Amino acid sequence: MLGRKTVVLDGSDGEAGAREAAFARIVEEHARFLYRVAHSLLRHPQDAEDAVQDALLKLYRGESWRGMLDERAFLARVVWRAALDRRKARVVGVAEAGAELRVQDARATPEWAAAETDERELLRELIEALPGELREPLLLSAIEEMSSREVGLVMGIPEGTVRTRLMRARAELKRAFEERQRTGNRKQVTA
């Protein structure tokens, strides 16, 4: 049996392959969703990508992802926290070495501008004008189609608080929308 080398490490090679395959499946299935969660909080494409990458790397290095009961909610919460950490670091002024000041381009992309009606554009502006505590659960609920329970898990707040914030956000959007429609002046009224 010279020339043949057999290495057995307590079956860990098979386990490692299965672990990698399981994690790859999670990434493939949820990557876009996780990006949208991070982007809804950070509102900057590169920061959102970095937050997702940080969260996935943290998960891969650990084992907590293997015991997920609700994959979507668990992953969204991990990415939400990574995005929140990035946002806090930006506000405090802690930056990566060599990071450049990023200015968000407020102009719509050509695809967005062509696809959106005036009312949709107005609604988008009103949502952006909402305070973060109302905007964030609204985006997760309406855009990401998460339940109140899932939003609560992601944001770390009780489900009842999520429902209250959603109700307040919708009421504020309705009030601001009606006021702008009535006045016809889109830029002066704030939500």
KAHU-V676783 format. One line per field, one symbol per residue. ss: DSSP state (@ for helix, = for strand, . for the rest). phi: phi as a letter, one per 20 degrees, with the letter a starting at -180 (. if undefined). burial: b if it has 24 or more other ideal C-beta (glycine too) atoms within 12 Angstrom, else e. Layout:
ss->???
phi->???
burial->???
This chain:
ss->...........@@@@@@@@@@@@@@@@@@@@@@@@@@@@@@@..@@@@@@@@@@@@@@@@@..@@@@...@@@@@@@@@@@@@@@@@@@@@@.................@@@@@@..@@@@@@@@@@@@..@@@@@@@@@@@@....@@@@@@@@...@@@@@@@@@@@@@@@@@@@@@@@@@........
phi->.fndcdccdlmffffffffffffffffffdgfffffffffeelbgffffffffgfffffffdcfffdfecggfffffffgffffffffffffofcffmfefddfeefffgffffeeegffffffffffeffgfefffffffeeelefgffffffemcfgffgffffffffffffffffffffemdfdeedf
burial->eeeeeeeeeeeeeeeeeeeeeebeebbeebeebbbbbbbbbbbbeebbbbbbbbbbeebeeeeebeeeeebbbbbbbbbbbbbbbbbeebeeeeeeeeeeeeeeeeeeeeeeeeeeeeeeebbbbbbbbbeeebbbbbbbbbebebebbbbbbbbebeeeebeebbeebbebbeebbeebeeeeeeeeeeb
